Amino acid sequence: MHSRVLRAHGMPAFALHEVFRAVVIAKLCYASSAWWGFSTAGDNQRVTAFIRRSIRQGYCTTDYADITSFIDTADDTLFRQILTNPNHVLAHLLPEKVNTHYQLRPGNTIVS
């Protein structure tokens, strides 16, 4: 159902905002990891303009005015999950961890 239909059937504003968040914002954040890095500045502006228009029409709260921060957060969260879980389905795509234990002092040398 479109949000205009939901509003016409008497859905209160707070419920309409929840539907928008659960459907539109969730889809944008979920799929953003696949396309956000390949999008142009124009694409990003169109997404931002869509959110602004949705706020103006009353479908969305102003909490999502800066959608880019939500998308960046979703991307960071996914990357952190991949880094910390070696069994993650995408973990094999990351390069091997490099041993960063530097031996800056010679071992067992006695200084007199």
C-alpha positions as CSV (number, residue, x, y, z in Angstrom):
1,M,0.0,0.0,0.0
2,H,1.2,3.5,-0.7
3,S,1.5,5.9,2.1
4,R,-1.2,8.2,0.6
5,V,-3.6,5.3,0.8
6,L,-2.6,4.6,4.4
7,R,-3.1,8.3,5.3
8,A,-6.4,8.3,3.4
9,H,-7.6,5.4,5.6
10,G,-6.9,7.4,8.7
11,M,-3.4,6.1,9.7
12,P,-2.0,8.5,12.3
13,A,1.2,10.4,11.5
14,F,3.4,8.5,14.0
15,A,2.3,5.1,12.5
16,L,3.0,6.4,9.0
17,H,6.5,7.5,10.1
18,E,7.1,4.0,11.5
19,V,5.9,2.4,8.2
20,F,8.2,4.7,6.2
21,R,11.2,3.9,8.5
22,A,10.5,0.1,8.4
23,V,10.1,0.0,4.6
24,V,12.0,2.8,2.9
25,I,14.8,3.7,5.4
26,A,15.5,0.0,6.1
27,K,15.7,-0.8,2.4
28,L,18.0,2.1,1.7
29,C,20.4,1.2,4.6
30,Y,20.3,-2.5,3.9
31,A,21.1,-2.3,0.2
32,S,23.4,0.8,0.5
33,S,26.5,-1.3,1.1
34,A,26.2,-2.7,-2.4
35,W,25.7,0.5,-4.3
36,W,26.6,3.6,-2.1
37,G,30.3,3.4,-3.0
38,F,29.5,3.3,-6.7
39,S,27.0,6.1,-6.6
40,T,27.8,9.5,-8.0
41,A,27.2,12.8,-6.2
42,G,24.1,13.3,-8.3
43,D,22.8,9.9,-7.1
44,N,23.4,10.9,-3.5
45,Q,21.6,14.2,-4.0
46,R,18.6,12.4,-5.5
47,V,18.4,10.2,-2.4
48,T,18.7,13.1,-0.1
49,A,16.1,15.1,-2.1
50,F,13.7,12.1,-1.9
51,I,14.1,12.0,1.9
52,R,13.5,15.8,2.1
53,R,10.4,15.5,0.0
54,S,9.2,12.7,2.2
55,I,9.7,14.8,5.3
56,R,7.9,17.8,3.7
57,Q,4.9,15.6,2.7
58,G,4.7,14.2,6.2
59,Y,5.8,10.6,5.5
60,C,9.1,10.8,7.4
61,T,10.4,12.5,10.5
62,T,13.3,14.9,10.4
63,D,15.5,12.3,12.2
64,Y,16.4,11.0,8.7
65,A,17.1,14.4,7.1
66,D,20.8,13.4,6.9
67,I,20.4,10.0,5.3
68,T,24.0,9.8,4.4
69,S,25.0,9.4,8.1
70,F,22.6,6.5,8.4
71,I,24.0,4.8,5.3
72,D,27.6,5.4,6.5
73,T,26.7,3.9,9.9
74,A,25.1,0.8,8.2
75,D,28.2,0.4,6.1
76,D,30.5,0.7,9.1
77,T,28.4,-1.8,11.0
78,L,28.5,-4.4,8.2
79,F,32.3,-4.0,7.9
80,R,32.8,-4.3,11.6
81,Q,30.7,-7.5,11.6
82,I,32.8,-8.9,8.8
83,L,36.1,-8.0,10.6
84,T,35.1,-9.5,13.9
85,N,33.4,-12.7,12.7
86,P,35.8,-15.0,10.8
87,N,32.7,-17.2,9.9
88,H,30.9,-14.3,8.2
89,V,29.9,-15.1,4.6
90,L,32.0,-12.2,3.3
91,A,35.0,-12.7,5.5
92,H,36.9,-14.6,2.9
93,L,36.9,-11.5,0.7
94,L,39.1,-9.5,3.1
95,P,42.9,-9.8,2.8
96,E,44.8,-11.9,5.4
97,K,45.6,-10.2,8.6
98,V,49.2,-9.1,8.8
99,N,51.2,-9.8,11.9
100,T,52.0,-6.4,13.4
101,H,54.1,-7.5,16.3
102,Y,57.3,-5.7,15.7
103,Q,60.5,-6.7,17.3
104,L,62.1,-3.3,18.0
105,R,64.6,-4.6,20.5
106,P,67.0,-7.4,20.0
107,G,66.0,-10.5,22.0
108,N,68.0,-11.6,25.2
109,T,70.8,-9.1,24.8
110,I,72.4,-8.0,28.0
111,V,73.5,-4.4,28.1
112,S,76.5,-3.7,30.5
